[in-house]
């Protein structure tokens, strides 16, 4: 018989939790393969299978037996292994017995903890059929199951009741018991199409036999792609395009074994309801795919993925159409009710909704957002009054029936209510844009009013939560301050907004006076600095570059300015002059740090004795004049390119000039020159940190 055979493990259960299915499958495969690899068992490709009623792993060309191998084991210290007369102690005898040797058969080995007894053993490899029961049991027991269940009178526990177990090595059954199931070769197909046992002759035939005889497509990825193709075709046949959400596609794939896409319709009158609510009702409640037209507008068609090949598909479609109607009718009822009241009336109810006990109600928060949004809008060229009103109304839709029923509609419902009421378009857009960006890479507010409200909301939360001492720690960040702060930075930088963030934090704190510890604003600003570092590291910017700009407090205050400096320093770091100038700046920094008093504020030309210091002085003075308009324009790359010209004169200065001259006046003059040189670079960044 061949020494390499396919290994199949399949665990059959009641329907597994659909959202957990991919993770359970990946964990089972990963743990089983890890144990096979650790055991030194060579194998070929590994295939995972996951369907609603089964988890399976197929390992191709698995070696039938472990290779023999040498095992080395350390025993007790020699000092503890023998008494003063050289006789073995119980420690030595116990170790020898544990490895099947006598004391005189043990070796000695020098370690970092002294000389110890040592045994080198020849261990015979075990057969796969012996090892697999242990490996599978351990892999199943380690699955990420938050809550296990019992069934019937059995004591075993699993995520769902187990019904069968397949364990085949080639054509041979590996006999063992798991979850009260005796391993065999009988699998089971589709619950309705092929409920009888399917006897598997060989492990490698698993997927083919299940599909042909059992009406089960066991491969998750293949089933997922088949559903995608079927849904897309059904959408095209209906005259539109299926909206395929990846999370929904995963969930539907985990719900069916034999997918069949069917298109149904609903009453066009429902299209008066915001399409986001209709899509949410179809996707979240019914697991349907919606169909959009060429302009991205919802059509009165949905696609359901059936788990059976019905002889009368129209009956299945009619059943689904009957089920979806009350869902959409509820959404229409809530929407119609909400539209009867203006946003101002919805907002009145926020006075009874607590945002945070110490920070007040949502009505209080909206008042603060409006005031701060007005300030921001004024500074970025927006409409101050419009921003104030948008801020005051920004949470009003949280009091609507639609958002109460569909929480994903917050902001979106505010947009529709504002449009229905005839409020300005930019105000309506801002009510939606206030939540942007919701995640990394998400789109940003496009309107000035939306930018102002989004920034004001996030800044108010950041300052308020820091002000009451509930700062993020470890993985705990209940108010999502890390995400909010990254959003603040992205809106300002990518929106090209020249804003002083430190000043805005202070203004937010003033609005919260009496509710927070104002001293925590400094801590909130330090938190912002940490987000700079995380954001630019994510972009692949070297840490020393980020630190060199973080050292400049004024740069940290203005995110747009910070961004320009970081990109300028990153470009400068690639120049051949960068390393030498960074080293020179480090040297200057160290010299100036050791002084008991600051150097003179001016350079005295009469005290310049050496040609190198005369040359450097002239170039430093010239660099100040030339860099001033560039700094005004924020062209930091041009400033650093200009300063790169100082490399040779700086090197010449340190080669020929004794900075700490005996004459105090000369020494002070040279220190003043170095101070001016250092300040030139500090106008952009502390490039001495590029060395680290």
N, C-alpha and C positions, 0 to 999 in steps of 0.2 A: 504493500500500500504506500502511496506517495507520502513523503514527509511534510508536504505543504498542502493544507486544505483550507477551505473557506469556513469561517466561524460565523454563525448566525445566532443572535440573541433577540428574542421578541417577547415583550411583556404586553399582554392584552388586558384591557380594563374597560370599565364604564367610561363614558365620554369625559375626557380630560378637560381642565379649564383652558379655554382657547387662548387667552392672552399669555398663559404660562407655558404653552406647548413648545414653542421654539427653544425656550431656556431649558426646559426639562430634557429635551432631546440633545441639545448641545452638551449639557452637563453629564448626561449618561455616557455619551460617546467619548468625551474628553477624559473622564475618569477611568473608563475601561481601557482605553488606548494607553493612558499613562501607566497603568499597572502592567499591561503587556510589555511596554517598552522597558519599564524598570526591571521586569523579570528577564530581560534579554531575549525576548521572543521576536524574531524578525517577521515582518509581514509586508503585504502590498497595500493597495489602496483601501481606505476605510469609507464606508457609506453609512449615512444616518437616514433613518426613516421615522417620520412622525405623522400620525393621522389621529383623528378624534379618539379612536379606541385602541391605539397601540403606540408603543415606543420600540424601535428596533435598531440594531447595529449589525452591519455586515463587514467583517474583516477579511479581506482577500488574502489568499496564499499565506496563511499563518503557519509557522513552524510547529510541528507536533510536539516537540520537547525542548525544554531549555538546554542550552549547552552546559557541559560541566564547567565549573569555574572554581578558582581559588578564592577562599574567603580568609581574610586576616582579622584577627580579634586581639585587642589589647586586654591584658589582665591587670591584676593589682601591682602596685609598686614593689620592686624587688625587696626593698627594706621591710615592707609589711608581709612579704611572702615567705620569709625565712626568719627563724628566731636567732638568738645570738650564737647558738651552736651549729647553725646552718641547716637545721631541720625545717621541712616545709610546715607552714602554719595552715590553719583551716581555710584561710583565704586562698592560698595557693592550691590546696587540694580541691576546694570547691570550684575554682576556675577550671582546673584540669578536668574534673568530672563533667563540667558543663559543655566542654568541647570534645569529650570522648577520648581524652589522652591521659597519660600519667604525668606527674610533675616533671620527671626527668626527660620527657619528650617535648617540653615547652622550651621555646627560645627566649632570648632577652633582647629588648630593643630600647635604644636611647630616645627619649622624647623631650619636649620642652619642659615637661614636669618631672624629669628624672628618668632613671632606668625602670622599665616595667617588664613583666612577663608577657609573652607574645606567642600566639598560636597561628600557624598557617595550615588551613584545612583544605582538602579537596572535596567540594560539594557536588554531588551528582545532580544533574538537571532533572526537574520534575516534568511530568507529562502535562500537556495543555488540559486534558480532561480532568486532571486533579486540581489545577489552578483556577480554571474558569469559574467553578461554583463560588470560590472565595471572592474572586474579582468582581463578579456580577453582583453578589450580595452586598459587598462594600460600596459599589458604584450606586446601587439603588438606594441604599441607606443614606448616602451623602447627597442625594438630589435636593435642590433648593426648594423645599416644600414648607411654606410658613405654617400651615395647619394640616395635620394628618387626621384621617378618619378611620373608624372601625366599621365593620359591616357584619350583620348577622350576629352570631355568637362567637365569632372569631376574635382572637386577641391581637392579631397582626394589624398594623396601621399603614395606610398609604394615602396618597392624595385622592384616589378613587378606588372602589372595589376592584380587585384583580380577578380575572376569569380564566386566563390561560397563560402558559409559559412555554416558549419554544427555545431549545438549546441544541443546535446541530453543529457538529464539527465534520464537515464534508457530508457523508451520509449517516454518520454515527450520532446517536442521541447522547448528550452528556447528562447523566442522571443526577438531579439534585432538586431540592424543594426551596421555594421562595414565595413569601406571602401566601402560604398554604396552597400553592400550586405546584404540582409535580411536573418537572420539565419533560417535554416530549417533542413530537414533530407535527402536531396538529395545530394549525392556525385557523382563523375564522375570517370570512370575508364580510361584505357589506351586510348590515343588520337586516335589510329587507330583500335586496337582490340575491344574496348568496349567504344565508345564515348557517349553512351546514359546515362541518369541519372540512378543512383542506389539508390533506396529508402531504407534507413536504418531503420529497425524496432526497433532496440535496440542498444544502444551505444556499448555494449560489443561484438557485432558481427562485428565490423568495419573491422579488419584485415582479417578475414575469408571471408567476403562478397566481399571485394575489390579483394582478390586474386582469388576467385572462379568465380565471375561474372564480375570483372573489369580488369583482367589480370594486376594487379598492386601488387607488393610486397612492401608494405608500410614501413615495418620495415627496417631501414637503415642497422643495424648490420647484420640482416639475409640476406639481399640482397647482402651485401658486402662479406659475407662468401660464398654465393652461387656462386658469380662471381669468387672468389678465387678458389673454387673447380673446376668450369667449365674450367677456364684458365689452371689450373694445369693438368687436364685431357687432354685438347686439346694439351698441350705441350708434354705430354707423348705419346699421339697418333701420334704426329709428329716426335717422336724419340728423344726428348730432354727434357728440363726442362724450364717451363715458368719463366721468370724473373719478380717477383712480387714486384714492388716498392710500399710501403705503401701509399705514397702521391698520386701516380697515381691510385691506387686501390680506394682510397677515392673519387677521382675526377670522375672516371668512374662510381662508385656507384651512384654518384649524378647526372649522366647524363641519366641513364636508369631506367625504371620502371619494365620491364620484360626482364631480361638479357638472351641473348643467345650467347654463345662463338662460334666463327667461326675462323678456321685457314686458312690463305692465304700464298702465297709464293711470293718472289721477285727474280730477276735475281742474280745468284750466283756471277756474275762478280762484283757486288757492294761490295762483301766481301773484296776486296782489300783496301777499305776505312777503316780508323780506326773505330772499332766497336762502340766506345763511341759516335762518330758522328752519326752513323746509328741508334743507340739506342735512342739518343737524338731526332733525327728527328721523329722516330716512337712514342716515348712517349710524347714529348712536343707538337708536331704538330698534330698528328693523334690519340693520346690516345690509341695506340696499346701496347700490351705486346710483348716483344721480346722472342725468344726461344734460349737457350744456349745448347751446347753439354756438355758431361761429363767433359770436360776440361775447361769449362767456356767460350768457343769460340762461337761467334754468328753463328747461322744457318740461311739459307735463308727462314725462316718461321716467320710469325707474327700472333698474335691472336687479333682479334677485338671483342668487346662486342656489339652485335647488340641489338637494343631496340624493335625488332619485331621477332615473330616466323614466318619466311618466309616459303611459300609453295615451294619456289625454292631457297634454301640457296646458291647454286652455283652462282646465279646472284648477290647476296649480296657480296659474296667473290670476284667475278670478278670486281665489282665496287670498292671495297677497294684496290684491287691489282692495278687497273688503277690509283687510287688516290695517292698511295704511290710511284709509279715509279718516277714521276717528283721530289718529295722530295729527294729521294735517288740520283737521277741523279744530282741534284744541289750540294749535298754533294760531290759526286764524282768529279764534275767539279772543285769545290773549292780546293779539295785535290790535284788533278792533277796539277792545276795551281801553288799551293804553293810548290809542290815538284820540280818544275822547277828551284827554286832559293835556294841557300844555306842559312843557318841561318844567316851568316854574312850579306848577302844582305837584308834579312828581318830586321835585327837589324839596318841597316842604317836609315830606316824610323823613328826610335824612336827619332831621333834628332828633329823631328817636333811635337812630342807629349809631352805636358806639364804634368809632374807628379804633381807638385804644383808650383804655380807661383814663390814663393821665393826659392823653393828647386830645381828648374830647370826642365829639361826634363827627360823622361825615359832613354834616352841615358846617361845623367849625373848620374842618379841613378844606372844604370847597371855598370858604371865605378866604383862607390863607392862600390857596392856590391861585384864586382870582387876582389877589393883590400882587403876588410875586410874578404871576404871568404878565400882568400889565407892565411891571418894571422891565422884565426881560424883553417883551415885545418892543418897548420904546427903544431899547438898546440895539436891537437887531433889525430895525427898520420895519417893524410890524405895526399893526393897529392896536394901540394900547387899550382903548375902550372895548374893542371886540375881544381881545385876549382876557380882559377882566370878566366879561360876561361869559365867555366860554369856560373859564375856570370856575366861575360860580355855579355853572350848570353841568360840569363835567361828570359828576357822579349821579345825576338825577335819574338816569335810566336804571340804576341799581334798585330803585323803588318801583320798577315796572313789573307787571305780571309776566311779561315775556322773559326778562332776565331771571326772574325767580324760577321759571320753569326750564329755561335753557341758559345756563350760566355762561356758555361761550358767546352769548349775544351782548355781553356788557361792552359798552362803547359803540358797537354796531347798532344796537337798538337806539341809543342816543342820537346817532347820525340820522336814522330814519325818522325818529320823532321830530327832530329839528327840521328836516326837509318837509315833513307833513305839515308842520306849523308855519312854514314859509320863512324860517330864519335864514340869515345869510349863509351862502354855500360854504364859505371858509369856516364859519363857526361850526356847521354840521360836520365838516371834515375833521376839525380839531377834536370833536368829541370821540371820534374813532381813533385818531392818531395819538391821543394821550397815552395809550398803552404800548405804543411802539418805542423801541423794538422789544418784542416779547421773548426773544431767544437769540442766541448767537447767530449772526448772519441775517437776521430778520430785516425787513425794510424799515426805513426811518420816516418820521413825519416830513411831509413835503411843504406844507404851508407854514408861514411864519407864526400864525396863531397856534397851529398844532405843535410846533417846536416849543413855543413859549409855555403852553399848558403842560406838555409832557415833561419838560425840564422842571417846571415849578412843582409838579406833583412828586417827582422823584426826589428833588432836593428837600422838599418839606418832610417826606418820609425819612430820608437819610438823617437829617438834622434832628428830627423828633425822636427817632428810635435811639440814636446815639445819646441824645440829651437826657433820656430816662435810664441810660445805662444798660440797655439791652443790645449790646454789640454782638456781631456774629462771632462765633467761636468754633473752631474745628469744622465739622460738617453741618453745624447748626446755623441756619440763617433763615428764621421763620418769615421775615419780611422781605426776603430776596434782595438784600441790600447790595450784594456783589453784582447781581445782574442789573439792578437799577443804576448803580454807579457806572458800570461799563456802558449802559445806555446813555447816561448823561455825557460821558466822554465822546461816544460815537456821534451823538446829535450835534455837539458843539464842533468837533473836528471835521466830520464829513459834511456838515452843513456850512462850514466856513464861517462860524459865528465868533466874533471877537468879544468874548465874555470873560470877566474876572470871576472865576468860580468861587474863590475864597470869599469874595465880597458877597456873592449870592448866598453862600452858606450863612454868613453873618446876618444878612437881612432876614433869612428864614428863621434864624434863632431869635431875632428881635420880635418877630410875630408870635413866637411861642413863649415869650417872656412870662415868667410865673409858672409855666408848666414844666420847664426843663432846666437842667444845669447848663448855663451858657458856656461854661468852661469846656464842655464836651465838644464844642465846635472845632477846637484844635485837634481833638482825637478823630473827628469825622474827616478833617482835612488830611490827616495822616493815612486814614483808610483810603481816601481817594488816591494818594500817592502809591499805595500798594496796588491799586487797580491799574494805574499807568504801567507798572512793571509787568503785571500779568498780561495786559492787553498787547504790549509790544513784544513780549516773549512769544506769545501765540503767533505773532506775525513774523517770527524768526529773527528779530533784532537781538544782537548780542547783549548780554546783561551788562557788561562794562559801559556800553554806549548808553543804556537806559540810566544807569547809576550816575553817569557824568552829568546828565541833564537834571535828574532828580536832586542833585546837589545845589541847584539854582532855585531858590524859593520863588522868585518872581516868575520863572518859567512854569512852575507847578500850578501857579494861580490861574494861568490862562492856557487851557488845553490846546487851542489852535496853535499858539506860540510854541508850546511844548512839542507838538507834532513836527513843526518845522525844524526845531533844534535837533530832535532825535534823528530825523532823516539827514540833516546836514552833517551831524557827527558820524553817522553810519557811513556816509560817503567819504568823509575826511579820513576815517580809519583805514580805508583802502589805499590811501596815498603812501608813498614810500617815506615821506617826511613825518608821518604820524607818530611812529614809534619813538623817534629821536625827540620830537617836541613834547610827547607825553612824558618821557623820562626827564626832560629839562623842567617841565612844569612840576613834576613830582619833587625834583631837587629844590626848586624855588620854594615850593610849598613847605617842605621840611625846614629850610633855612628860616623862612618868615615865621613859622610856628614856634621856633625856639627863642624868638626875640622877647625881651621883657617889655619893650614899648614899641609902638608903631614907628615905621621909618618916616622920614620927612615927607611932606605932601608935595614937594616940588624937587626937580632935579636942577642942581646948580652947574651950569656949563663950565664955570671956572675950575671946578673940582674934577673934571674929566681928564685923567692923566694918560690913559692907555688908548691907543688907536681903536682897539676892538670895542671898548666901552663907548667911545665917541661914535663909532659907526652904528652900534646897536641903539644908542640913544636917538640918533637921527631917524633910524628906521622905525623905532617905537612911536616917536612923535608923529611921523608921517602916517603910520598905520592907524593911529587914533583918528587923524583927520579923514583918511580915506574910508575907514570903517563906519564912521558916524552915519552917513546917509544910508549905508547898507543895513545897519542895525535898525534905523527908523523904518525901513521898508520890510524888515523881517527876513532879509535875504542872508540867512546864516551860512549857507553853503558858500556864497561869495566871500563872506567875512573870513571863513576858515581857509579858503583858497588863498586869500591875501596873506593871512598869518603864516601859511605854510612857507612863504618866502623868507621867513625869519629863521629857518632851520640853521643855515650855515653861519649867519652872524651870531646866533645864540651859542652854537657849538664853539665858535672862535672865542667868544667872551669867556666861557668856562675854561677853555684851554689856556688862555693867556692872562686872565685877570684874577687876582686874589680878592674875593668879595670881602672877607673879613680883614680888611687892611688895618694896620696899627693905628693910623691916623683916624680918630673918630669921625671927623667931617667927611673924609673920603669914603670911609666904611658906610656911613649913613647915606651918602649920595648913591653909592652902588646898590644899597638895599632899596632905596627909593626907585631906582631903575628897575630892579627885579619886581618890585610891587606893581609898578605900572605895566610891566610885561605880563605879569600874572593876571591883572585885571582885564587886560585886552582879551585874553582867552576866556575869562570868567563871564565876559559879556555874552558868550554863547553857551559854554559848558565847562565843567571842571575836567579838562582832558587828562589831568594827571591820573584820573581813575581808569583810563584806558589801558594802563599798564597791568591792572589787576585781573 
